[in-house]
Amino acid sequence: MTNRKSTARLKAGHRHAVVLEQHARHAHLDVCPPELGKVRDRSHGSIRRILERLAPAGPVTRTQQQSARFRITT
């Protein structure tokens, strides 16, 4: 049993949009996957995978390797 609210699964394209939308609200900050996961009630692992996929394409930039922090590219 978990304390986490149950959330409906999002389709692949929607997950990317949700992450970018939340990240864009704080474009001036470096954020880590657990922070975004907590706000969106999603697993930080899935958020991290999305951010790592988006980084080479350009919408986000990885700013720290060790603690996996990202910033939206403006």
C-alpha positions as CSV (number, residue, x, y, z in Angstrom):
1,M,0.0,0.0,0.0
2,T,1.3,3.5,-0.8
3,N,0.5,6.9,0.3
4,R,0.8,8.3,-3.2
5,K,-2.4,9.3,-5.0
6,S,-3.2,7.2,-8.0
7,T,-2.7,9.1,-11.2
8,A,-3.9,8.2,-14.7
9,R,-1.2,7.2,-17.1
10,L,-0.4,9.7,-19.7
11,K,0.4,8.9,-23.3
12,A,4.0,9.4,-24.4
13,G,3.5,12.7,-26.2
14,H,1.5,14.1,-23.3
15,R,4.2,13.3,-20.7
16,H,6.7,15.4,-22.6
17,A,4.2,18.3,-22.8
18,V,3.4,18.1,-19.1
19,V,7.1,18.2,-18.1
20,L,7.9,21.1,-20.5
21,E,4.8,23.0,-19.3
22,Q,5.8,22.7,-15.6
23,H,9.4,23.4,-16.4
24,A,8.6,26.5,-18.4
25,R,6.8,28.0,-15.4
26,H,10.2,28.1,-13.7
27,A,12.4,28.7,-16.7
28,H,14.9,30.8,-14.7
29,L,15.6,27.9,-12.3
30,D,17.6,24.7,-12.5
31,V,15.3,21.9,-11.5
32,C,15.9,18.3,-10.7
33,P,13.5,15.4,-11.6
34,P,12.4,14.8,-8.0
35,E,11.2,18.4,-7.7
36,L,9.2,18.2,-10.9
37,G,7.9,14.7,-10.0
38,K,6.6,15.9,-6.7
39,V,4.8,18.9,-8.2
40,R,3.2,16.8,-11.0
41,D,2.7,13.7,-8.8
42,R,4.8,11.5,-11.2
43,S,7.8,9.3,-10.6
44,H,11.1,11.2,-10.7
45,G,12.5,8.3,-12.8
46,S,10.0,8.9,-15.6
47,I,10.6,12.7,-15.4
48,R,14.3,12.2,-15.5
49,R,14.1,9.9,-18.6
50,I,11.9,12.5,-20.4
51,L,14.4,15.3,-19.5
52,E,17.3,13.2,-20.7
53,R,15.5,12.5,-24.0
54,L,14.7,16.2,-24.5
55,A,18.2,17.6,-23.7
56,P,19.9,16.5,-27.0
57,A,17.0,17.8,-29.0
58,G,17.3,21.3,-27.4
59,P,14.2,22.2,-25.3
60,V,16.1,21.6,-22.1
61,T,19.7,21.8,-21.1
62,R,21.4,19.6,-18.5
63,T,23.2,22.0,-16.1
64,Q,24.7,19.5,-13.7
65,Q,25.7,16.0,-14.3
66,Q,26.0,14.7,-10.8
67,S,22.7,15.8,-9.4
68,A,20.9,15.8,-12.8
69,R,19.6,19.3,-12.8
70,F,18.0,20.8,-15.9
71,R,17.0,24.2,-17.2
72,I,14.6,25.0,-20.0
73,T,16.3,26.4,-23.1
74,T,14.9,29.8,-24.0
